[in-house]
Amino acid sequence: MTTGKRTKTIVAIIGILLLIGLVYYNYFFIFGEGVKAGELNYIVKKGYIFKTNEGKLIQSGVRSKQTGTLQNNEFEFSVSDEEIAKKMMGNSGKFFELHYKEYKHSLPWRGYSNYVVDSIYASKDIPQ
């Protein structure tokens, strides 16, 4: 093998490895993890090709740009596990504490959101 072919082969291998690393970082690397709590507004199964479970949690807060008003924060997420989604569908309107993983970008089969809920910490009725 000549030096030119060897150099091209090494550069090609390094390029492929960099591409694999970039794809992993953007789509599979867990950027953050945490817990969000609030009232489950809805959870739906939707999609054209890949049917994914998408939901919204309403978090009430007191921080607002205008004095004397409340601000609602919405947490939109996807659900990775079908069993978790079914539990949530049967309890819409309840207070949930959800564990999630944050990715840099979404994938069609994982859901529309960068935030993917993977477990329920707690669920309880909202006091009236």
N, C-alpha and C positions, 0 to 999 in steps of 0.2 A: 504494500500500500504506500503510495507516495505521500509526501508531507502535505500537499494541497488537499488530497482526499481525506486524510486523517484530520486535518484542521476543520474541514467542512463537516465531517461526521461529529466531531466534538462540539462544534457550534450548534449543529442541529439537535444533538442530545440536550445540551444546556437550554436551548430555546424551548424544547418540548417540556423539560422539567419546570422551567419558569412558567410556561402556560398552564401546566397542571397545578402548580402552586397557586397561581392567580385565580384559577377557577375554584379551587378548594377554598381559598380565603374569601372570595366574594359570595359563594353560594352554600358552603358547608361549615365554615368556621363559626363557632358560637361567639358572637361579639359581646353579648351580655346576657345575664340571667337575673331574674327577680320575681317579686310577687306584687301583683296589683289587686286592689280590693275595691268593690263597688257593687252596684245593682246591675244585674244582667238585663240588658235592654232586649237583646234578641240573639238568636243563633240560627243560622240557616245553612242549608246545603245548596250550593250553587256552582255553576261553571258550565262551560260549553263542552269541553272534552273531559277534563279532570274535574269531577265533582268533589269540592272541598267544603269543609265546615267553616263558616265565617261568623264572627260574633262581635258584639259591642258591649262594653261594660261602662256604665256611667259612674264616674267618681265625683262626688260633690266636694267642693272646696270653698275656702273663704278668701283665697287670694284672687283679687280682681284688679283690673286696670282702673275701674271706677270705684270710688269710695262708697261703701254701703250696699254693694251688690254681691251676690254669690256667683261664682263661676262654676259651670259644670265642665269637667274634663272627660273626654271620651277616649276610651282605650279600645281600638279596633284590633282584632286578632284573628288568627286561624287556629283550628284545633287539629292536632295530628292524629289523635286516637278516636276511633269511632265510638267506643264505649263512653269516653269522657263527653263527647258531643251529645250522646243520647241522654246521659244524666243531666246535662245542662238544658237540653230541650224540654225535659219534663219539669224543670224548675225555673222557668223564665220569670223574672221579676224578683227573685230572691237575691240576697246579699252573698257574694262569692269572694273568696280569696283564691286567686289563680296563680300558679307558677308558670312562668313563660321563659322561652329562650328567644333571644334577638339575633337575627342574622343580618348580614349586610344587604342582601337582596333576596327577593322571593323566587320560588320555583313554582311552575304551574301545578305540579302534583302535591306541593306542600301547602299551597294556599296563596291568597292575594297579598297577605300582610307579611311584613318582616318579623312580626311577633307571633310565635307559635306556642300556644298553651299546651303543656304536656302533662299537667296534673292539677287536681283541685285540692287545695289545702283545707278549706272549710266552706260550708254552705249553711246559711241560716235564714229564717224568715226576717223580713224587715219589720221592726216595731212600728206599730201604727200610732 
